[in-house]
């Protein structure tokens, strides 16, 4: 009997989810949710590392969960839950802290970037990669879909899993990072050399937010940076990065290959028509998601009920793993 592989991925409830989040992560989660056993987590404990406003964190957590369900995550096929609703994550993190060398955390690129120039940083900012490792390996996840910027964290999770296994015996599956193709690297509309990110959401014209109305989406695309030419094709040339980004967005949404995409634009005369066409397919893709999101947010009790179901299933998998860890580490388990 063929083993069904598990997938785990998480996303922070910080800022408004953007087109880059959708094409780089959410859409793939939905499209492939029938292939494997899936656990998707709104990682609200990770969000605490930047000391968010409490009321805002509550709102953003529900918003993100509603968006994920609206994208098409099916509770019958995938387990979607909020990280803090499953105590195994925090408890497992502490147990893993006890086998994780400090030097492994100090060399993490994101810690260096986020702590640079700051007089003081929280312990959580240093330690959150261990919590991320717990998120992943408590579910014996085989695959972790991540962007290139998170690959180092999955590699650390692999190191921690291997170290625990070597000390206490085989306990965890060692996960593999899975980097999506072009969908995982949607670039800023205002600067196609910079990845579309919540970090730059304050810059006008940088991103399309998933909940933007159609007119705002069209305005964003019509302002997109291209170049001084008029040739619409995929290219590795730096000056064509803007056109390449627009074609890549169109490619992921339509599911067409590069040759098919280029054929679609053979009769298009200029970049204005390219931008308008890409805007149209994005509006068509995001409109039903926005409408379903609004429906879910009108019934918060139902949203919370769905999240409670997800948390219950997640706990049924992760809590026995924590119990196994405790027993192997010499703790008395009642």
KETOR-289586 format. One record per residue (C-alpha): x, y, z; residue in one letter. Coordinates in Angstrom, 1 decimal. Layout:
<recs>
+--------+--------+--------+------+
|   east |  north |     up | code |
+--------+--------+--------+------+
|      X |      Y |      Z |    a |
...
+--------+--------+--------+------+
</recs>
This chain:
<recs>
+--------+--------+--------+------+
|   east |  north |     up | code |
+--------+--------+--------+------+
|    0.0 |    0.0 |    0.0 |    x |
|    1.4 |    3.4 |   -1.1 |    x |
|    2.2 |    5.8 |    1.8 |    x |
|    0.2 |    9.0 |    1.7 |    x |
|    2.6 |   11.9 |    2.2 |    x |
|    1.8 |   14.7 |    4.6 |    x |
|    2.2 |   18.3 |    3.8 |    x |
|    2.5 |   21.2 |    6.4 |    x |
|    2.6 |   24.9 |    5.7 |    x |
|    1.9 |   27.9 |    7.8 |    x |
|    1.2 |   31.6 |    7.2 |    x |
|    1.4 |   34.6 |    9.6 |    x |
|   -1.7 |   36.7 |   10.2 |    x |
|    0.2 |   40.0 |    9.6 |    x |
|   -1.0 |   42.5 |    7.0 |    x |
|   -3.4 |   42.0 |    4.1 |    x |
|   -2.8 |   38.9 |    2.0 |    x |
|   -1.6 |   39.8 |   -1.4 |    x |
|   -1.7 |   38.4 |   -4.9 |    x |
|    1.9 |   37.1 |   -4.3 |    x |
|    0.7 |   35.1 |   -1.3 |    x |
|   -2.2 |   33.7 |   -3.3 |    x |
|   -0.2 |   32.6 |   -6.4 |    x |
|    2.9 |   31.6 |   -4.4 |    x |
|    1.1 |   29.6 |   -1.7 |    x |
|   -2.7 |   29.6 |   -1.3 |    x |
|   -3.6 |   28.6 |   -4.9 |    x |
|   -1.2 |   25.7 |   -4.9 |    x |
|   -2.5 |   24.5 |   -1.5 |    x |
|   -6.0 |   24.4 |   -2.9 |    x |
|   -5.1 |   22.9 |   -6.3 |    x |
|   -3.2 |   20.0 |   -4.7 |    x |
|   -5.2 |   19.4 |   -1.6 |    x |
|   -6.6 |   16.1 |   -2.9 |    x |
|   -3.1 |   14.6 |   -3.5 |    x |
|   -1.8 |   14.3 |    0.0 |    x |
|   -2.8 |   14.7 |    3.7 |    x |
|   -2.6 |   18.4 |    4.4 |    x |
|   -2.1 |   20.6 |    7.5 |    x |
|   -2.3 |   24.3 |    7.1 |    x |
|   -1.8 |   26.6 |   10.0 |    x |
|   -2.4 |   30.3 |   10.8 |    x |
|    0.7 |   30.8 |   12.9 |    x |
|   -0.5 |   33.4 |   15.4 |    x |
|    2.2 |   32.6 |   17.9 |    x |
|    4.9 |   33.5 |   15.3 |    x |
|    3.1 |   36.9 |   14.9 |    x |
|    3.7 |   37.7 |   18.5 |    x |
|    7.5 |   38.1 |   17.8 |    x |
|    6.8 |   41.6 |   16.5 |    x |
|    4.4 |   42.6 |   19.4 |    x |
|    1.3 |   43.3 |   17.3 |    x |
|   -1.8 |   45.2 |   18.6 |    x |
|   -3.9 |   42.5 |   20.4 |    x |
|   -7.2 |   43.5 |   18.8 |    x |
|   -5.6 |   43.7 |   15.4 |    x |
|   -4.1 |   40.3 |   15.8 |    x |
|   -7.5 |   38.8 |   16.6 |    x |
|   -9.0 |   40.5 |   13.5 |    x |
|   -6.2 |   39.5 |   11.2 |    x |
|   -6.2 |   35.9 |   12.4 |    x |
|   -9.9 |   35.5 |   11.5 |    x |
|   -9.5 |   37.4 |    8.3 |    x |
|   -6.7 |   35.1 |    7.1 |    x |
|   -8.6 |   32.0 |    8.1 |    x |
|  -11.6 |   33.2 |    6.2 |    x |
|   -9.6 |   34.0 |    3.1 |    x |
|   -8.0 |   30.6 |    3.1 |    x |
|  -11.4 |   28.9 |    3.3 |    x |
|  -12.7 |   31.3 |    0.6 |    x |
|   -9.8 |   30.3 |   -1.6 |    x |
|  -11.2 |   26.8 |   -1.6 |    x |
|   -9.5 |   24.9 |    1.3 |    x |
|  -12.0 |   22.2 |    2.0 |    x |
|  -12.3 |   21.0 |    5.7 |    x |
|  -13.0 |   17.5 |    4.3 |    x |
|   -9.7 |   17.4 |    2.5 |    x |
|   -7.4 |   19.7 |    4.5 |    x |
|   -6.9 |   20.5 |    8.1 |    x |
|   -6.8 |   24.3 |    8.7 |    x |
|   -6.3 |   25.5 |   12.2 |    x |
|   -4.9 |   28.3 |   14.4 |    x |
|   -1.5 |   27.6 |   15.9 |    x |
|   -2.3 |   28.8 |   19.4 |    x |
|   -5.4 |   26.5 |   19.5 |    x |
|   -3.1 |   23.4 |   19.6 |    x |
|   -0.9 |   23.5 |   22.8 |    x |
|    1.4 |   20.8 |   21.3 |    x |
|    3.2 |   23.5 |   19.2 |    x |
|    4.4 |   25.6 |   22.2 |    x |
|    5.1 |   22.5 |   24.3 |    x |
|    7.0 |   20.8 |   21.5 |    x |
|    9.0 |   23.9 |   20.9 |    x |
|   10.3 |   23.8 |   24.5 |    x |
|   11.3 |   20.2 |   24.2 |    x |
|   13.1 |   20.9 |   20.9 |    x |
|   14.9 |   23.9 |   22.4 |    x |
|   16.6 |   21.4 |   24.7 |    x |
|   18.4 |   19.7 |   21.8 |    x |
|   19.0 |   22.8 |   19.6 |    x |
|   22.4 |   24.4 |   19.8 |    x |
|   22.3 |   28.2 |   20.2 |    x |
|   24.8 |   28.6 |   17.3 |    x |
|   22.2 |   27.2 |   14.9 |    x |
|   19.8 |   30.0 |   15.7 |    x |
|   22.3 |   32.8 |   15.7 |    x |
|   23.4 |   32.0 |   12.1 |    x |
|   19.8 |   32.2 |   10.7 |    x |
|   19.7 |   34.9 |    8.0 |    x |
|   16.3 |   36.3 |    9.0 |    x |
|   17.4 |   36.8 |   12.6 |    x |
|   20.4 |   38.7 |   11.5 |    x |
|   18.3 |   40.9 |    9.2 |    x |
|   15.6 |   41.6 |   11.7 |    x |
|   17.9 |   42.2 |   14.6 |    x |
|   20.4 |   44.5 |   12.7 |    x |
|   20.5 |   48.0 |   14.2 |    x |
|   18.2 |   47.1 |   17.1 |    x |
|   19.5 |   47.6 |   20.6 |    x |
|   17.5 |   44.8 |   22.0 |    x |
|   15.5 |   41.9 |   20.5 |    x |
|   13.1 |   39.4 |   22.1 |    x |
|   14.1 |   35.9 |   22.8 |    x |
|   11.2 |   34.8 |   20.6 |    x |
|   12.8 |   36.5 |   17.6 |    x |
|   15.8 |   34.3 |   18.0 |    x |
|   13.9 |   31.2 |   18.9 |    x |
|   11.0 |   31.2 |   16.5 |    x |
|   12.7 |   28.9 |   14.0 |    x |
|   12.5 |   26.2 |   16.7 |    x |
|    8.8 |   26.8 |   17.0 |    x |
|    8.6 |   26.6 |   13.2 |    x |
|   10.4 |   23.3 |   13.4 |    x |
|    7.9 |   22.0 |   15.9 |    x |
|    5.1 |   23.1 |   13.7 |    x |
|    6.4 |   20.9 |   10.9 |    x |
|    7.9 |   17.8 |   12.5 |    x |
|    5.1 |   17.3 |   15.1 |    x |
|    3.0 |   16.2 |   12.1 |    x |
|    5.7 |   14.0 |   10.5 |    x |
|    5.3 |   16.2 |    7.5 |    x |
|    7.2 |   14.9 |    4.4 |    x |
|    6.8 |   18.2 |    2.4 |    x |
|    6.8 |   21.8 |    3.4 |    x |
|    5.8 |   24.2 |    0.6 |    x |
|    7.7 |   27.5 |    1.2 |    x |
|    9.2 |   30.4 |   -0.6 |    x |
|   12.9 |   30.6 |   -1.2 |    x |
|   13.3 |   33.0 |    1.8 |    x |
|   12.0 |   30.3 |    4.1 |    x |
|   14.0 |   27.4 |    2.8 |    x |
|   16.7 |   27.9 |    5.5 |    x |
|   14.1 |   27.5 |    8.2 |    x |
|   13.0 |   24.1 |    6.8 |    x |
|   16.6 |   23.1 |    6.6 |    x |
|   17.0 |   23.9 |   10.3 |    x |
|   13.8 |   21.8 |   11.0 |    x |
|   15.6 |   18.9 |    9.2 |    x |
|   18.7 |   19.4 |   11.4 |    x |
|   16.6 |   19.5 |   14.6 |    x |
|   14.7 |   16.4 |   13.6 |    x |
|   17.9 |   14.5 |   12.7 |    x |
|   19.5 |   15.6 |   16.0 |    x |
|   16.5 |   14.5 |   18.1 |    x |
|   16.4 |   11.1 |   16.2 |    x |
|   20.1 |   10.6 |   16.8 |    x |
|   19.8 |   11.2 |   20.5 |    x |
|   16.5 |    9.5 |   21.4 |    x |
|   15.9 |    7.2 |   18.5 |    x |
|   13.7 |    7.4 |   15.4 |    x |
|   10.9 |    9.8 |   16.2 |    x |
|   10.4 |   12.3 |   13.4 |    x |
|   10.0 |   12.2 |    9.6 |    x |
|   12.7 |   14.5 |    8.2 |    x |
|   10.9 |   17.1 |    6.1 |    x |
|   11.8 |   18.4 |    2.6 |    x |
|   11.3 |   22.0 |    1.5 |    x |
|    9.2 |   22.3 |   -1.7 |    x |
|    9.8 |   25.5 |   -3.6 |    x |
|    7.0 |   26.4 |   -6.1 |    x |
|    8.0 |   27.6 |   -9.6 |    x |
|    7.2 |   31.1 |  -11.0 |    x |
|    4.1 |   31.4 |   -8.8 |    x |
|    6.3 |   31.5 |   -5.8 |    x |
|    8.1 |   34.6 |   -7.0 |    x |
|    5.5 |   37.3 |   -7.9 |    x |
|    7.3 |   40.6 |   -8.1 |    x |
|    6.3 |   44.1 |   -7.1 |    x |
|    4.3 |   46.0 |   -9.7 |    x |
|    6.2 |   49.2 |   -8.9 |    x |
|    9.6 |   47.4 |   -9.0 |    x |
|    9.8 |   44.0 |  -10.7 |    x |
|   13.2 |   43.4 |   -9.2 |    x |
|   11.7 |   43.2 |   -5.7 |    x |
|    9.4 |   40.3 |   -4.5 |    x |
|    5.8 |   41.4 |   -3.9 |    x |
|    5.7 |   41.5 |   -0.1 |    x |
|    3.6 |   42.7 |    2.8 |    x |
|    6.8 |   44.6 |    4.0 |    x |
|    6.3 |   47.0 |    1.1 |    x |
|    2.5 |   47.2 |    1.1 |    x |
|    2.7 |   50.8 |    2.3 |    x |
|    4.3 |   51.8 |   -1.1 |    x |
|    1.7 |   52.9 |   -3.6 |    x |
|    1.3 |   50.5 |   -6.5 |    x |
|    3.5 |   47.8 |   -5.1 |    x |
|    1.0 |   45.1 |   -4.7 |    x |
|   -2.5 |   43.8 |   -5.4 |    x |
|   -4.3 |   42.8 |   -2.2 |    x |
|   -6.6 |   39.8 |   -2.4 |    x |
|   -9.6 |   41.8 |   -1.1 |    x |
|   -9.1 |   44.8 |   -3.4 |    x |
|  -12.2 |   45.7 |   -5.5 |    x |
|  -12.0 |   45.2 |   -9.3 |    x |
|  -11.4 |   48.9 |  -10.1 |    x |
|   -8.5 |   49.1 |   -7.6 |    x |
|   -6.9 |   45.9 |   -9.1 |    x |
|   -7.1 |   47.4 |  -12.6 |    x |
|   -5.6 |   50.7 |  -11.4 |    x |
|   -2.7 |   48.8 |   -9.8 |    x |
|   -1.9 |   46.8 |  -13.0 |    x |
|   -2.2 |   49.9 |  -15.3 |    x |
|    0.5 |   51.5 |  -13.1 |    x |
|    2.8 |   48.5 |  -13.4 |    x |
|    6.4 |   49.2 |  -14.4 |    x |
|    7.4 |   47.7 |  -17.7 |    x |
|   10.1 |   49.0 |  -20.2 |    x |
|   10.4 |   51.2 |  -23.2 |    x |
|    9.8 |   48.4 |  -25.8 |    x |
|    6.6 |   46.7 |  -26.9 |    x |
|    7.6 |   43.0 |  -27.3 |    x |
|    5.5 |   40.7 |  -25.2 |    x |
|    7.4 |   37.6 |  -24.4 |    x |
|    9.1 |   35.8 |  -21.6 |    x |
|   12.7 |   36.9 |  -21.2 |    x |
|   15.7 |   36.6 |  -18.9 |    x |
|   16.8 |   40.1 |  -19.7 |    x |
|   16.6 |   42.4 |  -16.6 |    x |
|   14.9 |   45.2 |  -18.6 |    x |
|   12.1 |   42.8 |  -19.4 |    x |
|   11.5 |   41.9 |  -15.7 |    x |
|    8.2 |   43.9 |  -15.6 |    x |
|    6.7 |   42.2 |  -18.6 |    x |
|    8.0 |   38.8 |  -17.4 |    x |
|    6.2 |   39.4 |  -14.1 |    x |
|    2.9 |   40.2 |  -15.8 |    x |
|    3.2 |   37.2 |  -18.1 |    x |
|    4.1 |   35.0 |  -15.1 |    x |
|    1.0 |   36.1 |  -13.2 |    x |
|   -1.1 |   35.4 |  -16.3 |    x |
|    0.5 |   32.0 |  -16.7 |    x |
|   -0.1 |   30.8 |  -13.1 |    x |
|   -3.8 |   31.9 |  -13.1 |    x |
|   -4.6 |   30.5 |  -16.5 |    x |
|   -2.6 |   27.3 |  -16.1 |    x |
|   -1.1 |   27.7 |  -19.5 |    x |
|    2.5 |   27.1 |  -20.5 |    x |
|    4.9 |   29.8 |  -21.7 |    x |
|    4.3 |   29.2 |  -25.4 |    x |
|    0.5 |   29.3 |  -25.0 |    x |
|    0.8 |   32.5 |  -23.0 |    x |
|    2.9 |   34.2 |  -25.7 |    x |
|    0.4 |   33.1 |  -28.3 |    x |
|   -2.4 |   34.7 |  -26.4 |    x |
|   -0.5 |   38.0 |  -26.7 |    x |
|    0.7 |   37.7 |  -30.3 |    x |
|   -1.9 |   40.1 |  -31.6 |    x |
|   -1.6 |   42.5 |  -28.7 |    x |
|    0.0 |   45.8 |  -29.8 |    x |
|    1.3 |   47.3 |  -26.6 |    x |
|    1.9 |   47.0 |  -22.8 |    x |
|   -1.4 |   48.8 |  -22.1 |    x |
|   -3.4 |   45.9 |  -23.5 |    x |
|   -1.1 |   43.4 |  -21.7 |    x |
|   -1.8 |   45.1 |  -18.4 |    x |
|   -5.5 |   45.3 |  -19.0 |    x |
|   -5.7 |   41.6 |  -19.9 |    x |
|   -3.7 |   40.5 |  -16.9 |    x |
|   -5.9 |   42.7 |  -14.7 |    x |
|   -9.0 |   41.0 |  -16.1 |    x |
|   -7.9 |   37.5 |  -15.3 |    x |
|   -6.8 |   38.5 |  -11.8 |    x |
|  -10.2 |   40.2 |  -11.2 |    x |
|  -12.0 |   37.0 |  -12.5 |    x |
|   -9.9 |   34.9 |  -10.1 |    x |
|  -10.2 |   37.0 |   -7.0 |    x |
|  -13.8 |   38.2 |   -7.2 |    x |
|  -15.4 |   34.9 |   -6.0 |    x |
|  -12.8 |   34.6 |   -3.3 |    x |
|  -13.6 |   38.1 |   -2.0 |    x |
|  -17.4 |   37.3 |   -2.1 |    x |
|  -17.0 |   34.0 |   -0.2 |    x |
|  -14.7 |   35.8 |    2.3 |    x |
|  -17.4 |   38.4 |    3.0 |    x |
|  -20.0 |   35.6 |    3.4 |    x |
|  -17.8 |   33.8 |    6.0 |    x |
|  -17.1 |   37.0 |    7.9 |    x |
|  -20.8 |   37.6 |    8.2 |    x |
|  -21.0 |   34.4 |   10.3 |    x |
|  -18.0 |   34.4 |   12.6 |    x |
|  -19.5 |   31.7 |   14.7 |    x |
|  -19.4 |   29.3 |   11.8 |    x |
|  -15.8 |   30.3 |   11.0 |    x |
|  -14.8 |   29.6 |   14.5 |    x |
|  -16.6 |   26.3 |   14.4 |    x |
|  -14.6 |   25.3 |   11.3 |    x |
|  -11.3 |   26.3 |   13.0 |    x |
|  -12.2 |   24.3 |   16.1 |    x |
|  -12.7 |   21.2 |   14.0 |    x |
|   -9.3 |   21.8 |   12.4 |    x |
|   -7.7 |   22.3 |   15.8 |    x |
|   -9.2 |   19.1 |   17.2 |    x |
|   -7.8 |   17.0 |   14.3 |    x |
|   -4.4 |   18.7 |   14.5 |    x |
|   -4.2 |   18.0 |   18.2 |    x |
|   -5.1 |   14.4 |   17.6 |    x |
|   -1.9 |   14.1 |   15.5 |    x |
|    0.5 |   16.4 |   17.4 |    x |
|   -0.3 |   15.6 |   21.0 |    x |
|    0.6 |   11.9 |   20.7 |    x |
|    3.9 |   13.0 |   19.2 |    x |
|    4.6 |   15.3 |   22.1 |    x |
|    3.8 |   12.5 |   24.5 |    x |
|    6.3 |   10.2 |   22.6 |    x |
|    8.9 |   13.0 |   22.9 |    x |
|    8.4 |   13.3 |   26.6 |    x |
|    8.6 |    9.6 |   27.3 |    x |
|   11.8 |    9.3 |   25.2 |    x |
|   13.3 |   12.3 |   27.0 |    x |
|   12.7 |   10.8 |   30.5 |    x |
|    9.7 |   12.8 |   31.6 |    x |
|    6.9 |   11.1 |   33.6 |    x |
|    3.8 |   11.2 |   31.4 |    x |
|    0.5 |   10.9 |   33.4 |    x |
+--------+--------+--------+------+
</recs>
